[in-house]
């Protein structure tokens, strides 16, 4: 093992089926499948940092998980990591209503399986509200821009009429 600093680490892994124990029993790297065991869940290796954050920040998240089937438990944990990734890392402009709806459904399914996700539901509500508010504001601004364009068009027309008046010969010259 090659340590970079206190929080990050890199592993040199031989291609074998042997499981490597890292950081006690909390984390096992399962080499061939690129999976990691974190707190009794086998998750995709790309979710390791996120899973550790969940267990450090919200340790109660998995306290009441009812599912006994290990494969299903792992699937739920990967689903949770994917859901968090969408909510926390996707810019609002790229989130679709379909994605928010799926996140909501997935959150409900996870809650039904026993995950405590009040914190995630709060984030979902906040993201949904921000997206809705931003989209409504964009519509308002588009209308304002349209009004301003109409005003500018009207002002340009008036300016052109005034310029034409200046180019006309004065009527008092012909009054004779």
N, C-alpha and C positions, 0 to 999 in steps of 0.2 A: 504494500500500500504506500502510495506517495501522497503525503499531506501537503496541500497548498497553503492553507491557513486554517483558523479555527472553525470556520463555517463551511468552507468548500473543501471537497476532497476528490481526488481522481483515483481510480482503481486500474491496475493492470491485471487483466483477467485472462488466464489460459483457457483455451477452448476445450473444456472438459465438462462432464456432467456433475462434478463435485460442487456442492453448495458452499459458498463462502460466507462466513459469519462476519458481519461488520457491525460495530457499535452494539455489542451484546446480542441479545435475542430479538431486538427490535427490528433489525433490518437484515434480510437475507437476499443476496442477489442470485437469481436463478438464471444461469448463464445462457443456455440455449434459447430460451424463449424471451429474453430481454424483459424479464419480469422482476419485480422487487416485492419482498414481503415487508409490510409496515403494519405494526400493531395487529397482526393476525389477518391482514388482507393482502392478497397477491394482486398487485396493480402493475400497469404498464410502467416501465422504467422512466418514461418522460414525465410521469406524475409524482415522482419521489418527493421533490421539493414541496409541491403543493400539498401532498398528503401529510408530510411532516408539519407544514404550516397549520393544516386543519387540526391535527392532534395537539399542537402546542397552543393554538389560539382558542379553539373550541373543543376541548377534550371530551365534553359531554355528547358530542355529535353521534357517536356510535354506541353509547351506553345501553340503549334499549333496542338494538337491532334484533328483530325476531327471527330472521332467516337463519336456518341452521346449515343449509346446503352451502358448502364453501365456494363452489363455482358461482352460485347466485350472489353470495355476499361479495365476491370479488367483482362481479359484473356491476353490482350496485355502487361499489366504491369507485370503479372506473367511470361510471355514469356521473357520480357526484363530481369527480375531478373535471370531467368534460364540461359539465354544467357551470362550474365555477370559472373555468377557463373562458367560457362564452360571456358570462356576466362581468367578469373583472378585467378581461383583456380585449374585448371587441369594442372598437369605437362605436358610439351611438349611431352614427351615420351609416354604419355597415350592418347593424342589427335589423333584421326584418321582423315583421309582426309574426311570421311563421316561426322564427327562431325563439322569440319571446314566448309564444304559445307553447312550443315544445319544452322550453326550460320550465315553464309553469307546470306542465303535465309531469315532467320528469321529477320536479321537486315534490309534487303531490305523491308520486309513486314511491319516492325515497322515504317520505314521511310515513306512508302507509307501511313500509317495511321496518319502521322503528327508528329511522334517523331523526335526530333533533336538529331541525333546520330553520329555526326562527330567524337566525342571523342571515341565512341565505334568502329567505322569503322577504326580509326587510330590504336586502340589496336588490332583489327582483322588483319589488314595488318602487324603489327609488329609481332604478334604471328605466322602468316602464314610464314613470311620471316624467322623468327628464326627457325621454325620447318624445313623448306626447307633447310636452310643453315646447320643446324645440321645434317640432314639426308644425305646431300651431303658429309659433312665432314666425317661422319661415313663410307660411301662407300669408300672414299679416304683412310681412315685409314685401312680399311679391306684389300684393295689392297696393301698398304705398308706392313702390317703384312704378307700377303701372300708372297710378295717379300722377306721379311726378313727371313721367314721360309725356302724358297727355298735356300737362301744364307747360312743359318745355315746348311741345309741339305747338300749342296755342300761342305761346310767347314768340316763338320763331315766326309764325304766320303774321302776327301783329307787327313784329319788327320789319318783316319784308314789306308789309303794306305801308308802313311809315317811310321806308326807304324809297318806295315808288312815289310817294307824295313829294319827297324831296327832289326827285328827278323830273317831275312834271313842271311844265312852264307855269308860272304864277298866273292866275286868272285876271288879275288887275292889269296885266299888260294888254290884254285883248279888250279891255273895257272902253275903248275910246271912241 
